[in-house]
Amino acid sequence: MNKQQIEFLSNLCFALGFLSIIASVMIWFSAGGQFGAPGTGDMMAEAKRAYAERFGIFVGLWAPTFLILSNRLHHYGEKK
């Protein structure tokens, strides 16, 4: 790969890192996440809320991976 391709991938990973943070919050809200104390609704609402929290955390964990890849690609591109 040439330096331009490496820089493009570095920038793409950096953008995807921040996009995964935003997507995590959006998934949490759209899948039933809400502020307030749990235990106030029925069982289906509790299950939906638990699913939203787990899936939002799952997507949010992509952020460090993308940001680390961006950093490593950036350093690799500087050496070329």
Residue pairs with C-beta under 8 A, 6 or more apart in sequence:
1 9
2 80
3 77
3 80
6 73
6 76
6 77
6 80
7 73
7 74
7 77
9 73
10 69
10 70
10 71
10 73
10 74
10 77
11 70
13 66
13 67
13 69
13 70
13 73
14 66
14 67
14 70
16 62
16 66
17 62
17 63
17 64
17 65
17 66
17 67
17 70
18 63
20 59
20 60
20 62
20 63
20 66
21 60
21 63
23 59
24 56
24 57
24 59
24 60
24 63
25 56
27 52
27 55
27 56
27 59
28 52
28 53
28 55
28 56
29 52
30 52
31 48
31 51
31 52
31 55
31 56
32 45
32 48
32 49
32 51
32 52
33 49
33 52
33 53
33 56
34 49
38 46
38 49
39 46
41 49
